[in-house]
């Protein structure tokens, strides 16, 4: 075991971190879109939409992200669909996390006071107007803390893409560990890098929550 200064390890690990950040950013974007559509589908009054949303959520929340990754990368080619490793990673991260995010969206919308819905109906709002103008704006603030957890979990799951040879942070770390046997130094740096990115995500979501909730309380605008 070597305890040599680890500074020479930083450049290749930072290159791997760049790939991890790309995976995380792409996964988060897809996660947000899927969570919004599936979450709205779960509270929809249209049965087919509700069934499709429920099927999606149950499949991707009820199966392993690693198995999903193998399925997308190794099984789909048998059906004539071949995905680049990076694309497969982003799709699986987004689909898996979006299933959890859909429950966050659904819960936040259903948590809005029923009186808000009744008031919108009394004012002549259509169901669509009530959703987009009344329910969602109030639900967004309460979505942010649990969605922060979903995003951090997505970041951690991004390490799984190393099994399909995406040169992310974990993959690069494994290569250099095998070459140099400097396990302690390499994975200490990796630990710090993942922690730093997770903290950045957490702080960013907290900042966004404070900005959106400024001037609001649970009942509306503060005096």
Secondary structure, DSSP 8 states (H G I E B T S, - for coil): -----THHHHHHHHHHHHHHHHHHHHHHHHHHHHHHHHHHHHT-S-HHHHHHHHHHHHHHHSS-HHHHHHIIIIIGGGGT----HHHHHHHHHHHHHHHHHHHHHHHHHHHS-HHHHHHHHHTT--HHHIIIIIIHHHHHHHHHHHHHHHHHHHHHHGGGGGGGT---HHHHHHHHHHHH--HHHHHHHHHHHHHHHHHHHHHHHHHHHHHHHTTEETTEE--
